[in-house]
């Protein structure tokens, strides 16, 4: 994205510079990584004064924090849509997994920033709360399955964590082109199939 025109830059003074900074910052993240991101460069890209971004973000870390928060909002929205789509519980779990992997592939660097920022010692409570929403969505689906007798008994939060670990593994491999030619959706569906088989298996008898 090149430098904006004078007219476009002037419009930022009417309240949308913050959103423009976040949009451009995410683009920069995916192209150049965290190291390539700076408030000064964003100002140049958007054609505003060097001090203008400081009115919205005190420093680069504050910008990254907001990117992380917005990233979780966007990701959680996708997972919520998938979780409440028409279909069986099995189909909706598969849809949630595919939505997560798709987001991870599309926003590889942003996702890394989201989790790194979330786990930072000084992470805000606001960020911690929004970051848990996706796990709550999965846990809710598993609780529903247990209540309906579709899934075996067990701690739904622990099961959701295991499911997340497996699907996140696929997302990581896909984001780094390490699936050895296996289509992303096929790898995701196979992973959910294994998880589903484990969660629906009857307890072992002795």
N, C-alpha and C positions, 0 to 999 in steps of 0.2 A: 504494500500500500504506500503510495507516494505522499508527498506533502499536499495537504488540502489547499483549496483556493482560499483567498482572503475572505470571501463571503462566507464560505463554509466554516472557516476558523472562527469568524466573528459570531456565528450562531452558538458556539460552545459557551459563550458568556451568558446565554439565556437558560442555562441549567442542564445541558446534556453533555458537558465535557466529561463528567464522571463516567457515564456509560460508554462514551467514546474511548476513554482511556482503558477501561476494562476490556472492551472489544479488541482494541489494538494490542493490548498486553497479552491476551490469550493467543492472538495470531503470532506474536513474537515468540511466545513460549514454545509453540509447536514448531516454529521455524529455527529458532536459535537457542532454545533452552533457557533455563533460569539465568545463566551467565550473560546471555545477550539482552537481558531485560534491564532497562534503566528508565527512571522518570525523565531524565534529560532527553534521552533518545525518543521517548514517547512524545514529548513536547515538540521535538523537531518533526516527527512523523505527522503530527496533527496540525502543525503550523501555528502553535500557540507559544507564548513566552515560556522560558525555562522555569519560571516560578509558578506557572498556572497549575500544574499537577499537584503541587504542594498544598493547594487549598482543599484538596480532596483526600490526599494520602500523604501522611507526614514523612514516609520513607518507603523504600522498596518493599520492606517486610509488610508494612500495612497494606500495600497493593496486593502482595501475594496472599495475605490473609483474606482479603475481600474476594480475590479470584477463587480461593479455596471454598469460601462460603457459597458463592454463586454457582460453583461447579457442583457442589452437593445438592443445591436446590434443583438444578437442571437434571442431574442424574436421578434424584429421588422422584422427580415428576415422571420420568420415563418408566421407572420401576413401578410406580403406583398405577400408571395406565395399564401396564402389562399384568399386574396382579389382579386388577378388577375387570379384565377383558372377559368376554363371553367364552366359556369353555370349561372343561373339567379342571380339577385341581392340578392334575398332572400337566395339562396343557398350559395352565397359567404359570406354574413353576418353570416350565421350559421357556415361556415367554419372558419371565423375569430374568432368567439366566442369559438369554440372548440379548435382552435390552442392556444388561450390565456389560457384557462383552463388547457389544457394538459401541457403547459409550467409551469404553476403555481404548478401543482401537482408534476411534475418532479423536480422542483427547488424551493421547498417551502421556504427554508431559504434564498436562493439567492434572490428570489423575494422580500422578506422583506428587505433585505439589499439594493436592488435597490431603493425601494421607500423611505426608511429611509435616504439614502445618497442623493437622489435627492432633498429631502425637507430640507436638512441641510442648515443653513444660509450661510455657506461657500462653497456650492456646486459650482463647476466650470460651466462656460457657456457651455462648451463642453458637460458636462453631462446633463445639463438642455435641450439643444437642442435635443440630441439623445432620451431623455426620452419622448419628445413630439411627436415623429414620429409615435408611435402606435395610438395615438389619431388622428393625421392627416390622417392616413390610414382610420380609421372608418369614420371620417368627410367627406373624399372624397367620400366614398361609399354612404353616405346619401345625399350628394349634387347631385351625379349622379342620385339617385332615385328621387329626387325632380325635377331635370331637365327633366327626362323622364316621369314625371307625375305619377310615381308609389307611391311615398310617399307624404304625405301632407306637406304643407308649414310650415315653422318654422325655428328657428335658428339651423342650422346643428351642430354647435359646442356645443350648449346646449343639443341637442338630443344625440350627441355622448357621452357627459359626463354622461347622464342618462343611456345610454346603457352600458357604461363602469362600472358604479356603480353596475348595476344589474348583469353583467357577473362576475365582480370581487367578488361579494357576493357568487356566485356559486363556484368560484375558492377557496375562503377562506373556505367554508364549506367542499368542496371536499378534500382540503389539510389537513384538521383537522379531516377527517373521520366523519363528522357530517351530512351526507345526509340521515341517517336512512335507509340505504339499497337501496336507489334510485340510479340506475346507473348514473355515472357522465355524460355520453353523453346524457342520457334522461333528466336529470335536466338542462343541458345546452340548449338543443333544445327547451325544454318547456319555458325556460326563453326568448329565442330569439323569440319564437312564440308570447308570450305576448307583447314583445317590438314591434314586427312587426305589430301586431293588433292595437296597440296604434298609431304607426306612419302612418298607412294607413287609419285610421279612418277619415271620413269626419268631418269638423268642426261642432261643435254643433250649431244648429239653435235655435233662441229664438222666 
